[in-house]
Amino acid sequence: MPESLCTHRPTCPTADSPDREAAIPIAAHPEQGWALLCNAVLVFEDTGELLPDGQIIAPHRSFATVTA
């Protein structure tokens, strides 16, 4: 798989960029909980990620605090 599948201008952030999640989805399966971004990053509904080099990014969802 290529490092980037991005063909539009301006180009999306690369897979190793801190803002990689801002890339445009090119395939999505919400019923399965994942989307493929044009920078070849797989993002999951739990906010985890799989980078093109095989690196796993753990879910990083922020949780709301409840005050009583």
N, C-alpha and C positions, 0 to 999 in steps of 0.2 A: 504494500500500500504506500502511495506517495506520502511525503511529509505533510503536504497540504493539498486539499482538493478545491481550494479557493480560486475562482476564476473571475470574480467581480472586482470592481474598483470603487473605493479604495479597498485594499486587501484586508482581510480579517486578521486578528492577532494570531501569532503562531502558537503551536502547542506548548512551547516552553515559556510563553509570555504569562505574566501574572494575571492578565485579563483574558485568558484563553476562552473562558465561558461566554464571552461576547461574540464569538464567531457565529455565523448563520447556520442553522440546522439544514442539512441536506437530506436527511432521512430521519423519521421519527416513528416510534412505535409506543405511544403512551400506554397502550394496554399491556405492554411488556415492561414499561418503566424506563425506556432509554431513548436517546437521540444521538445521531452521529453529526458532528459539526464539520464544517468545511475545512477545518484545520486538522482533521482526522482524529479528534478527541471524542471518545464516547462518554456522554454524561448520563447519569442515572438519576431517577426521581428522588433518591435519598441524598442527593448532592455529591455522591462519589463520582470519580472519574477514572477512565482508563486512557492513558496517553499512548500515542503511536509507538513509542519505544518499549511499551509493556509496563511502564511504571504505573502503580496504583496510587491514586489520591483518595484518602479516606473521606467518608462523608464529613461535611463541614457545615451542616445546617445549624443556624443559630436558633436557639430555643427562646421563646418569649418567657419572661418571668411573670408570675402571677402574684399579685399582692393582695392580701386579705384585709 
